[in-house]
Amino acid sequence: LQVEESAINLWNWTVTKHTGAVISDEQRAKLRFVACRLICLCEGSDPPEGTIRRQILMSMKTGKGWIDIGKAGLADGFLENAMSSVEKLYAKLRKGSEGEADIQVHRADVEKSLFKVLSYQAESVFAQGDFQKAVMCVQRCKDMLMKLPKETCYLSILCYNFGVETYERKRYEQSSFWLSQSYDIGKMDMKYSVGKEMQAKVLRLLATTYFEWDCSLYLDKALQAISLANQENLHPAGFFLKVKILLKSGASDEDINSALAEFTHLEMSLDFCLNTAKLLLEHGRESVGFDFLKSVPERFESSPDLGKITLLHIEFLLQNKRELLAKQKIEEVIIGHYTGKQLLPEALNQLHIILWDRAAKHYEEKSYSEALHWYNYSVSFYTPGQIDQNLAKLQRNMASCYLHLKQVDKAKEAVKQAERCDPNSIFTKFSVYKIAVMENDSDKAVEAVIEMGKLAEKPSEHEDKLGVDKNTGSNLLSLAAQIALENDQQIVAIKALEYLSEHLQDCRQLFAALKCLIRLMLSKVMAENAEKRDEDINSILTYLNLAHKKLAESFTEEKFTGDMRILEAHWFRKVAWNLAVQFKDSPEKMRDFFVLSFKLSQFCPSDKAVLIAQKTCLLMAAAVDLEMGRQQVTPSEQTELFSQALQHLQTCKEVWKVLKLTGDFAKDPTDTLLLLYEFEARSKLNDPTLHNLMESVWEQPQIEIKTLEIIASLAMESPARYPVLCKKALKSALNLHRKQAVIDAVKFSKCLHSLINISLPTGLTDLDTCVLQEVWDYFEDALSVVSSTDAYPEMEILWLMTRAWNTGIFQYTVGKYKEAEQWCGLGMRFLNHLGSLKKSYE
């Protein structure tokens, strides 16, 4: 009992909460489900009549709840329980009846519940797609209508709803069955019928179903259904459908006129009449259609929308290629416009659209004079001095026609009017541009392009309203460039392409524009003198930098594939390389192009050719930075240049490591160049890591004499000053000279000269004994070589003799007589090896 009471309370609570929209339909169905199951569990072997009635009600409503939320499968069990409970109730009532009259009363009572359960079962099986079961349930309900006439309307609407759903799913056969059932049931009891309007509605949908199902096969049925509908209740929709069916059937004009006559007294809207006329004309019934259209104004004499009739008339005259008649109609409208018979704004706008469409058609056919004729009709509706955005567009279109007809003065006047109405439109500027190009006025054309470029950045509000595409600016700039090229106006084309490249979003179009720009600018540069080149070369650098930027961004664009990116990168890197080579007289530009070539090559696969190109670009860039740093520049500029060079060298080292894995590079001088460039950059930056770098150099067994001599020279080249490193490099070089099978006396002499110079600075008198001894050994080395060959340069022997003699003199001045004697004696030993100069010094 407690469970039963709780179930009833839950049910009642659900009813009250749903009324206040506290819970959703699905929540209500679930709560009913719980309450109903609990009640069923509490059922005894012989429940009282009230309990059974409650179970019937709860089971039916629970089943209906599941159907209403689209879960018909869950409803079946509850509806079967309801049916079982109905049978129990009938049995219980019959058992307690005292006579036949009593039984009839109980049967009538039970049949109401049975009808409801059957109708819900019909809904459930219909929702689950079981057509046959749904038919059986509805048929049982239909059989009960004699006893339950009040349910006629309900069952008729249920069948109509089934018909609507199956029609929407294009199940025409099932739909025609349900709609026929709905109509038949609606006729069974006129007292409780759905009414003539609803019956007509059912029949119209039935006619439509036959019409869409198979008009050729079910034409008669469709006509019969719509005729019955119109007999039940005259309605514009029925009239329209009948005309539609007759047209489809190929009925004669006479039959269609008869159908139209049936509805002459029917109240219909102007739009409905126009749609009917349009239907007739679209099906090629010109005679009937135009006659019907002519009769419409009489019905709507006081309507302000009469202009719609004229518009439709004009449209169909044009569609049927009766331009002369259409023009007469339009001229009548123009006259009416200035004699108090203006069209409503909406109708006038529609007329403008018709006129512009016709003009555009003639423009496409290159009938420019005829296009102007139609545009002039449109102009006729504007008052002099009127400012309107559409008028500006109209004038621009007319200007295009005049340009094609070579009537430049008229085109200029039309554009002037467009500028008056809409000065800040990119389209107006484009029209100005076209005229400037045609007149070969480059300055004005460039000015117009600049204005177009600015306007492309932010479209004006009215252009947004006109539905201007976000790519319109780019499209117009592209067209501007094309027009300039076609007219051999290179400077104008370059300016248009520059703005275009700033606004293009599509990668392929952008790269095409940049390629065109570079080619144009190159041809311009080649024709210029050196003074004017700089600015244009900078422009080319800008284009290549933009290409690099867009290649980096292109990874997010799906339509731009990896292969496309590689092809574009190769093109631009090769161009940058060629320009670097071409502009070798301008070191800074050469370096920038080499750096760009390297950056662009990073989008290419790292094959051997690309790696070699990358290495060369970086080495050349570093070399240029070092060369520029050697020039007379400020210390801060020097620091920046040498630092840049180091960055290029560091990247080059990484590339070189990878490249060496691809083949044999034993004779490649890259390692030497990297060493020398890095030494120069670090030494001139006073880099503390320089000594660490040199430690690895001293350990190299294959280092060349030339390399050591260059290092020695760089170590003392301003702003660097590393005498210790210089001396060490020269000593190493001298050792290598000594190890040669045949000593090259000239090279040996130069190396020794440098070593003595760095070891024995001129003018110093107070020298350490160790230093003097070291230098003495160098002189002894020199004597050894001089004695063994006649190739030792005489001027170098003279220099050695002089340096030794002077060193002795310096020693003498400080009172070191013994050392002075030794050094002067050393100098005299060189005297014997002099050739033609010996007598002069003896």
PyMOL commands that set and color helices and strands:
alter all, ss='L'
color gray80, all
select helices_A, chain A and resi 2-19+25-41+49-68+72-74+76-95+100-127+131-143+149-168+172-186+190-192+196-232+236-249+253-262+270-282+286-299+307-319+323-337+345-364+368-379+389-404+408-421+426-438+442-457+461-465+472-486+490-503+507-526+530-556+562-582+587-601+608-630+635-660+670-684+690-698+705-715+723-738+745-759+769-788+794-813+817-831+838-841
alter helices_A, ss='H'
color red, helices_A
deselect
rebuild
show_as cartoon
